Amino acid sequence: MCLGIPGRVIGTFRQHDVLMGKVDFGGVSKQVCLDHVPDVQIGQYVLVHVGFALSKIDEDEAGRVFAFLEQMNQLDELAVASPTEAEAPP
């Protein structure tokens, strides 16, 4: 199943002439392509799928989606590996 995860834009920058941003997903920050939402402002929320912000959403909707995904245990990809997990051989 493909899911869009809501996140808050906390910074924007250009990389190779592509609008990029730092997006906060409930305490986990990731770089995201913002080219599909070029008018997004810092502090606004976006719906992100596989590293691309697909649309802007309001804060209330972001909260509802995030809570639903959390309830469905669909936020695993945002989990940060502990140092021992990251060092473990495959």
MDAnalysis code that builds the backbone (N, CA, C; Angstrom):
import MDAnalysis as mda
import numpy as np

u = mda.Universe.empty(270, n_residues=90, atom_resindex=np.repeat(np.arange(90), 3), trajectory=True)
u.add_TopologyAttr("name", ["N", "CA", "C"] * 90)
u.add_TopologyAttr("resid", np.arange(1, 91))
u.add_TopologyAttr("resname", ["MET", "CYS", "LEU", "GLY", "ILE", "PRO", "GLY", "ARG", "VAL", "ILE", "GLY", "THR", "PHE", "ARG", "GLN", "HIS", "ASP", "VAL", "LEU", "MET", "GLY", "LYS", "VAL", "ASP", "PHE", "GLY", "GLY", "VAL", "SER", "LYS", "GLN", "VAL", "CYS", "LEU", "ASP", "HIS", "VAL", "PRO", "ASP", "VAL", "GLN", "ILE", "GLY", "GLN", "TYR", "VAL", "LEU", "VAL", "HIS", "VAL", "GLY", "PHE", "ALA", "LEU", "SER", "LYS", "ILE", "ASP", "GLU", "ASP", "GLU", "ALA", "GLY", "ARG", "VAL", "PHE", "ALA", "PHE", "LEU", "GLU", "GLN", "MET", "ASN", "GLN", "LEU", "ASP", "GLU", "LEU", "ALA", "VAL", "ALA", "SER", "PRO", "THR", "GLU", "ALA", "GLU", "ALA", "PRO", "PRO"])
u.atoms.positions = np.array([
    [0.848, -1.174, 0.000],
    [0.000, 0.000, 0.000],
    [0.897, 1.242, 0.000],
    [0.552, 2.212, -0.787],
    [1.307, 3.459, -0.849],
    [0.619, 4.501, 0.027],
    [1.387, 5.103, 0.906],
    [0.832, 6.079, 1.828],
    [1.555, 7.408, 1.711],
    [0.819, 8.480, 1.879],
    [1.410, 9.803, 1.989],
    [1.485, 10.160, 3.461],
    [2.622, 10.651, 3.897],
    [2.836, 10.994, 5.304],
    [2.852, 12.515, 5.431],
    [2.096, 13.088, 6.361],
    [2.112, 14.541, 6.536],
    [3.356, 14.978, 7.294],
    [3.893, 16.119, 6.893],
    [5.043, 16.693, 7.579],
    [5.022, 18.206, 7.473],
    [5.735, 18.862, 8.409],
    [5.801, 20.328, 8.430],
    [7.126, 20.776, 7.836],
    [7.065, 21.688, 6.875],
    [8.262, 22.218, 6.227],
    [8.989, 23.124, 7.220],
    [10.260, 22.795, 7.479],
    [11.037, 23.601, 8.430],
    [12.194, 24.326, 7.753],
    [12.380, 24.101, 6.469],
    [13.417, 24.816, 5.719],
    [13.311, 24.483, 4.250],
    [13.769, 25.398, 3.398],
    [13.777, 25.150, 1.954],
    [15.139, 25.549, 1.394],
    [15.499, 24.905, 0.283],
    [16.755, 25.213, -0.400],
    [16.679, 24.660, -1.817],
    [17.615, 25.069, -2.652],
    [17.690, 24.553, -4.021],
    [18.891, 23.629, -4.121],
    [18.679, 22.497, -4.774],
    [19.748, 21.538, -5.011],
    [19.639, 21.102, -6.459],
    [20.671, 21.391, -7.252],
    [20.661, 21.074, -8.682],
    [19.421, 21.662, -9.359],
    [19.090, 22.883, -8.996],
    [17.955, 23.626, -9.543],
    [16.591, 22.990, -9.233],
    [16.521, 22.176, -8.187],
    [15.279, 21.552, -7.740],
    [14.949, 22.103, -6.356],
    [13.693, 22.512, -6.150],
    [13.276, 23.000, -4.845],
    [13.188, 21.831, -3.876],
    [13.977, 21.906, -2.817],
    [14.035, 20.866, -1.795],
    [13.672, 21.484, -0.461],
    [13.406, 20.646, 0.516],
    [13.109, 21.164, 1.834],
    [13.448, 20.158, 2.911],
    [13.578, 20.675, 4.107],
    [13.707, 19.830, 5.280],
    [12.322, 19.781, 5.892],
    [11.801, 18.567, 6.075],
    [10.433, 18.376, 6.545],
    [10.464, 17.566, 7.836],
    [9.708, 18.031, 8.828],
    [9.638, 17.371, 10.125],
    [8.409, 16.469, 10.169],
    [8.642, 15.195, 10.485],
    [7.578, 14.206, 10.613],
    [7.481, 13.789, 12.078],
    [6.930, 14.622, 12.908],
    [6.756, 14.281, 14.315],
    [8.053, 14.016, 15.044],
    [9.071, 14.810, 14.765],
    [10.357, 14.668, 15.442],
    [11.455, 14.064, 14.590],
    [11.123, 13.516, 13.442],
    [12.106, 12.971, 12.510],
    [12.131, 13.883, 11.291],
    [13.313, 14.422, 10.964],
    [13.438, 15.322, 9.816],
    [14.061, 14.596, 8.634],
    [13.527, 14.876, 7.460],
    [14.052, 14.276, 6.229],
    [14.068, 15.323, 5.124],
    [14.959, 15.130, 4.137],
    [14.966, 15.983, 2.955],
    [13.891, 15.493, 2.001],
    [13.162, 16.451, 1.429],
    [12.029, 16.130, 0.569],
    [12.060, 17.049, -0.648],
    [11.700, 16.526, -1.810],
    [11.553, 17.341, -3.006],
    [10.237, 18.114, -2.903],
    [10.324, 19.443, -3.069],
    [9.146, 20.309, -2.971],
    [8.729, 20.890, -4.326],
    [9.296, 20.384, -5.409],
    [9.023, 20.954, -6.734],
    [7.551, 20.881, -7.140],
    [6.794, 19.938, -6.606],
    [5.366, 19.822, -6.958],
    [4.495, 20.801, -6.170],
    [5.081, 21.443, -5.163],
    [4.363, 22.440, -4.348],
    [5.256, 23.687, -4.215],
    [5.557, 24.346, -5.345],
    [6.552, 25.432, -5.338],
    [6.168, 26.645, -4.493],
    [4.897, 26.799, -4.160],
    [4.477, 27.954, -3.364],
    [4.415, 27.654, -1.868],
    [4.898, 26.480, -1.444],
    [4.860, 26.112, -0.024],
    [5.776, 27.045, 0.777],
    [5.341, 27.359, 1.982],
    [6.098, 28.241, 2.869],
    [6.548, 27.461, 4.099],
    [7.617, 27.930, 4.721],
    [8.087, 27.319, 5.967],
    [6.952, 27.392, 6.980],
    [6.722, 26.280, 7.673],
    [5.649, 26.192, 8.651],
    [4.387, 25.536, 8.114],
    [4.265, 25.436, 6.797],
    [3.106, 24.779, 6.212],
    [3.322, 23.274, 6.177],
    [2.227, 22.543, 5.998],
    [2.262, 21.087, 5.985],
    [2.108, 20.575, 4.564],
    [2.798, 19.473, 4.291],
    [2.729, 18.824, 2.988],
    [2.482, 17.332, 3.189],
    [1.933, 16.706, 2.177],
    [1.727, 15.265, 2.168],
    [2.851, 14.672, 1.316],
    [3.672, 13.795, 1.909],
    [4.891, 13.302, 1.264],
    [4.772, 11.813, 0.974],
    [5.159, 11.448, -0.231],
    [5.212, 10.045, -0.633],
    [6.559, 9.808, -1.308],
    [7.291, 8.815, -0.849],
    [8.611, 8.428, -1.349],
    [9.532, 9.630, -1.637],
    [9.556, 10.570, -0.712],
    [10.481, 11.690, -0.822],
    [10.002, 12.876, -1.631],
    [8.761, 12.850, -2.087],
    [8.197, 13.948, -2.870],
    [6.958, 14.497, -2.173],
    [6.928, 15.801, -1.967],
    [5.725, 16.445, -1.444],
    [4.737, 16.543, -2.596],
    [3.571, 15.935, -2.420],
    [2.588, 15.887, -3.504],
    [1.556, 16.998, -3.422],
    [1.271, 17.457, -2.192],
    [0.289, 18.531, -2.030],
    [0.471, 19.186, -0.674],
    [-0.065, 20.398, -0.557],
    [-0.110, 21.075, 0.731],
    [-1.393, 20.651, 1.426],
    [-1.338, 20.539, 2.758],
    [-2.526, 20.267, 3.544],
    [-2.503, 21.166, 4.764],
    [-3.669, 21.398, 5.362],
    [-3.692, 22.262, 6.539],
    [-3.286, 21.472, 7.782],
    [-2.984, 22.183, 8.847],
    [-2.463, 21.577, 10.066],
    [-3.440, 20.568, 10.676],
    [-4.727, 20.877, 10.667],
    [-5.719, 19.956, 11.225],
    [-5.747, 18.639, 10.459],
    [-5.753, 18.727, 9.128],
    [-5.753, 17.518, 8.306],
    [-4.472, 16.729, 8.519],
    [-3.336, 17.415, 8.619],
    [-2.060, 16.736, 8.866],
    [-2.119, 15.958, 10.178],
    [-2.674, 16.569, 11.212],
    [-2.797, 15.900, 12.505],
    [-3.674, 14.667, 12.441],
    [-4.790, 14.774, 11.717],
    [-5.695, 13.629, 11.580],
    [-5.032, 12.481, 10.818],
    [-4.363, 12.801, 9.727],
    [-3.702, 11.755, 8.924],
    [-2.582, 11.102, 9.724],
    [-1.768, 11.920, 10.405],
    [-0.657, 11.384, 11.182],
    [-1.176, 10.466, 12.296],
    [-2.236, 10.888, 12.985],
    [-2.817, 10.069, 14.054],
    [-3.357, 8.752, 13.502],
    [-4.013, 8.811, 12.344],
    [-4.549, 7.602, 11.721],
    [-3.425, 6.640, 11.344],
    [-2.366, 7.164, 10.724],
    [-1.248, 6.308, 10.332],
    [-0.553, 5.710, 11.543],
    [-0.449, 6.482, 12.603],
    [0.150, 5.987, 13.834],
    [-0.698, 4.849, 14.419],
    [-2.006, 5.035, 14.411],
    [-2.930, 4.024, 14.913],
    [-2.842, 2.738, 14.088],
    [-2.589, 2.871, 12.800],
    [-2.494, 1.719, 11.906],
    [-1.082, 1.131, 11.862],
    [-0.168, 1.659, 12.680],
    [1.234, 1.218, 12.702],
    [1.889, 1.322, 11.326],
    [1.643, 2.438, 10.633],
    [2.186, 2.637, 9.296],
    [3.302, 3.688, 9.264],
    [3.903, 3.977, 10.407],
    [4.950, 4.995, 10.459],
    [6.333, 4.383, 10.673],
    [6.487, 3.084, 10.412],
    [7.755, 2.394, 10.631],
    [8.909, 3.008, 9.854],
    [8.666, 3.496, 8.634],
    [9.756, 4.036, 7.826],
    [10.350, 5.301, 8.427],
    [9.652, 5.912, 9.363],
    [10.184, 7.108, 10.016],
    [11.023, 6.773, 11.235],
    [10.981, 5.520, 11.674],
    [11.736, 5.130, 12.858],
    [13.226, 5.286, 12.591],
    [13.932, 5.771, 13.594],
    [15.378, 5.945, 13.493],
    [16.025, 4.746, 14.167],
    [16.923, 4.083, 13.436],
    [17.611, 2.924, 13.994],
    [18.531, 3.344, 15.131],
    [18.571, 2.527, 16.177],
    [19.487, 2.810, 17.272],
    [20.907, 2.558, 16.803],
    [21.923, 3.124, 17.465],
    [23.305, 2.929, 17.028],
    [23.691, 1.452, 16.926],
    [23.206, 0.603, 17.813],
    [23.552, -0.823, 17.731],
    [22.890, -1.492, 16.540],
    [21.669, -1.061, 16.185],
    [21.012, -1.622, 15.002],
    [21.741, -1.200, 13.741],
    [22.189, 0.058, 13.695],
    [22.855, 0.583, 12.506],
    [24.198, -0.101, 12.281],
    [24.856, -0.575, 13.356],
    [26.164, -1.193, 13.238],
    [26.100, -2.705, 13.026],
    [24.946, -3.282, 13.210],
    [24.809, -4.729, 13.088],
    [25.042, -5.166, 11.656],
    [25.822, -6.238, 11.457],
    [26.055, -6.734, 10.089],
    [24.790, -7.335, 9.516],
    [24.654, -7.354, 8.190],
    [23.462, -7.928, 7.565],
    [23.332, -9.406, 7.764],
])
